[in-house]
Amino acid sequence: MNTRIISRYLQLLRKSHNYTQEELAKKLDISRQAVSKWETGTTLPDLEVLLKISKLYGLTINEILEPTIQTERISDFEQISEIPENELKEVLEQFDARSLVIASMGASPEINKLLERLFQNIDYKLQREHIGMVRITEVEAIQKEIVSMINLYVREQEFQSAQCNLQSGQ
């Protein structure tokens, strides 16, 4: 269960159903602050609220806690070089230096150079020495999370664009 992805997914679900945080909170009989905390990844909804959310959106609790993020732009970590650097940096800034360094450990030299260019404040060599050896499963998990976050970002941008188009057409 990945809190970062769940929080972004909950936010996307709310926005795609045209609810404000306040409106969603009223529907779920909770505070707006609780919704905000989910969407920032501070907390997750408890089981009772998850059940209400699942009914509201027509999803299972499992689909909420383990969202399947459709491939919108990339399906593999090596494809991050296809993302405009400003967008890529915006997504990757959600990750700490340790996670970025671990993700880079399983990447090509081209991707390593890209990450080092985007995050010049990180001393990758020193971080790698400090981290030491890492299981490949950990590298793959972080890379997969980054790919999911990029695809969620693309969905959010498409949704926002569609909302702007609807508003400008009215």
Backbone torsions as a table, in degrees:
resi	resn	phi	psi	omega
1	MET	NA	125.0	-176.0
2	ASN	-112.1	106.9	-175.8
3	THR	-58.8	-39.7	-177.6
4	ARG	-62.2	-44.1	-179.7
5	ILE	-71.4	-42.3	179.7
6	ILE	-59.6	-44.0	-178.1
7	SER	-63.3	-43.3	178.5
8	ARG	-66.4	-36.9	-179.8
9	TYR	-67.5	-42.4	177.0
10	LEU	-60.5	-39.9	178.3
11	GLN	-65.4	-43.3	178.6
12	LEU	-63.1	-42.3	177.9
13	LEU	-59.7	-46.0	-179.5
14	ARG	-60.6	-49.3	-177.3
15	LYS	-66.0	-38.2	-179.0
16	SER	-70.4	-16.7	174.4
17	HIS	-100.0	10.3	176.4
18	ASN	58.1	39.5	174.8
19	TYR	-103.7	141.4	166.7
20	THR	-81.7	167.9	175.8
21	GLN	-59.6	-39.2	-179.5
22	GLU	-63.7	-44.9	-179.6
23	GLU	-63.9	-43.1	178.9
24	LEU	-63.7	-42.6	179.2
25	ALA	-58.4	-42.9	179.3
26	LYS	-63.9	-42.5	180.0
27	LYS	-62.5	-32.8	-177.1
28	LEU	-95.6	-3.4	-179.2
29	ASP	59.4	49.2	177.7
30	ILE	-136.9	-179.8	179.4
31	SER	-86.1	155.3	175.6
32	ARG	-62.8	-33.4	179.9
33	GLN	-62.8	-35.2	178.1
34	ALA	-63.3	-43.3	178.0
35	VAL	-61.6	-44.6	179.5
36	SER	-59.7	-41.6	-179.5
37	LYS	-65.0	-35.8	177.0
38	TRP	-65.6	-44.5	-173.6
39	GLU	-72.3	-18.0	175.2
40	THR	-97.5	-3.5	178.6
41	GLY	81.3	11.2	179.4
42	THR	-69.6	-42.7	177.4
43	THR	-139.9	173.5	172.9
44	LEU	-122.5	153.7	178.0
45	PRO	-61.7	147.0	175.8
46	ASP	-76.5	173.3	-173.0
47	LEU	-59.3	-41.9	-179.8
48	GLU	-61.1	-43.9	-179.8
49	VAL	-71.8	-37.5	176.6
50	LEU	-58.7	-38.3	177.6
51	LEU	-63.2	-43.0	177.5
52	LYS	-63.2	-42.7	179.3
53	ILE	-62.8	-43.3	-178.4
54	SER	-62.7	-39.5	177.6
55	LYS	-68.2	-41.5	-178.9
56	LEU	-61.6	-42.5	-175.8
57	TYR	-97.2	-4.8	-179.9
58	GLY	70.1	36.4	179.5
59	LEU	-123.6	160.4	172.4
60	THR	-82.7	160.7	176.4
61	ILE	-60.2	-38.7	178.9
62	ASN	-62.6	-38.2	178.3
63	GLU	-66.1	-26.9	177.6
64	ILE	-79.3	-44.0	-176.2
65	LEU	-79.8	-22.6	177.2
66	GLU	-132.6	67.1	-174.6
67	PRO	-64.4	140.4	173.3
68	THR	-89.9	110.8	-178.0
69	ILE	-92.2	111.7	-179.1
70	GLN	-64.9	146.8	177.4
71	THR	-70.7	110.4	179.3
72	GLU	-98.4	-37.4	-177.2
73	ARG	-132.7	-43.1	-179.1
74	ILE	-133.4	155.1	178.2
75	SER	-121.3	-6.9	-175.8
76	ASP	-141.2	146.1	-177.8
77	PHE	-57.4	-36.2	-178.9
78	GLU	-63.1	-16.2	-179.8
79	GLN	-84.4	0.2	-178.7
80	ILE	-61.9	-21.7	178.4
81	SER	-68.2	-13.3	178.7
82	GLU	-82.8	-10.5	-178.1
83	ILE	-87.9	135.5	175.1
84	PRO	-54.0	137.4	-172.2
85	GLU	-58.9	-36.0	179.6
86	ASN	-65.4	-39.7	177.8
87	GLU	-68.7	-43.9	-179.5
88	LEU	-60.2	-45.1	-179.5
89	LYS	-63.3	-39.7	179.0
90	GLU	-59.3	-41.8	178.8
91	VAL	-71.3	-46.1	-175.2
92	LEU	-69.7	-21.0	177.4
93	GLU	-65.2	-13.1	177.3
94	GLN	-77.2	-11.2	-177.5
95	PHE	-103.3	147.1	177.5
96	ASP	-79.4	167.3	-176.5
97	ALA	-58.9	-41.6	-178.6
98	ARG	-58.8	-45.0	180.0
99	SER	-63.1	-43.1	179.6
100	LEU	-63.4	-41.0	179.6
101	VAL	-66.0	-43.1	178.8
102	ILE	-62.7	-43.6	177.7
103	ALA	-59.5	-38.1	-178.4
104	SER	-69.7	-22.7	-178.0
105	MET	-62.6	-27.2	179.9
106	GLY	-104.6	16.6	-175.1
107	ALA	-107.0	164.3	178.2
108	SER	-69.8	162.2	176.3
109	PRO	-57.1	-35.6	178.9
110	GLU	-61.3	-44.9	-179.7
111	ILE	-69.1	-38.0	176.9
112	ASN	-60.3	-43.7	178.8
113	LYS	-63.5	-40.0	178.4
114	LEU	-61.2	-48.2	-179.9
115	LEU	-63.3	-41.3	179.5
116	GLU	-65.5	-33.7	177.8
117	ARG	-71.5	-40.8	-178.8
118	LEU	-70.1	-35.1	-175.9
119	PHE	-124.9	72.2	-177.1
120	GLN	-69.5	-16.5	179.2
121	ASN	-76.6	-10.7	179.5
122	ILE	-94.4	127.9	174.8
123	ASP	-89.6	91.5	-173.8
124	TYR	-59.9	-42.5	-178.6
125	LYS	-61.7	-47.8	-179.9
126	LEU	-63.9	-42.2	179.4
127	GLN	-62.3	-43.2	179.3
128	ARG	-61.3	-41.9	178.5
129	GLU	-64.0	-40.4	-179.4
130	HIS	-67.7	-41.5	-178.2
131	ILE	-71.5	-40.7	-178.5
132	GLY	78.6	-149.8	-178.5
133	MET	-77.3	144.8	-179.1
134	VAL	-133.1	140.9	176.4
135	ARG	-66.3	143.2	180.0
136	ILE	-60.8	-30.9	179.5
137	THR	-63.8	-34.6	177.9
138	GLU	-69.5	-42.3	177.4
139	VAL	-59.5	-48.3	-178.2
140	GLU	-63.8	-38.1	-179.6
141	ALA	-64.4	-43.3	179.8
142	ILE	-68.7	-41.4	177.5
143	GLN	-61.4	-41.5	178.9
144	LYS	-63.8	-40.6	178.6
145	GLU	-62.7	-41.9	178.4
146	ILE	-62.7	-44.7	178.1
147	VAL	-60.0	-44.0	178.9
148	SER	-62.7	-42.5	180.0
149	MET	-65.3	-36.8	176.5
150	ILE	-64.8	-44.6	-179.7
151	ASN	-67.2	-35.4	173.9
152	LEU	-64.7	-41.5	178.4
153	TYR	-58.5	-44.2	179.3
154	VAL	-62.1	-43.7	178.6
155	ARG	-61.7	-41.8	179.0
156	GLU	-63.0	-42.4	179.8
157	GLN	-65.0	-41.0	178.6
158	GLU	-64.9	-40.2	178.8
159	PHE	-63.9	-45.5	179.5
160	GLN	-62.0	-39.4	178.9
161	SER	-64.3	-42.4	179.2
162	ALA	-64.5	-39.5	178.5
163	GLN	-63.6	-42.5	178.6
164	CYS	-63.4	-41.6	179.4
165	ASN	-64.2	-39.2	177.4
166	LEU	-64.7	-43.7	-178.5
167	GLN	-67.7	-38.3	-179.2
168	SER	-73.9	-22.2	178.6
169	GLY	-83.5	-8.4	-177.7
170	GLN	-86.1	NA	NA
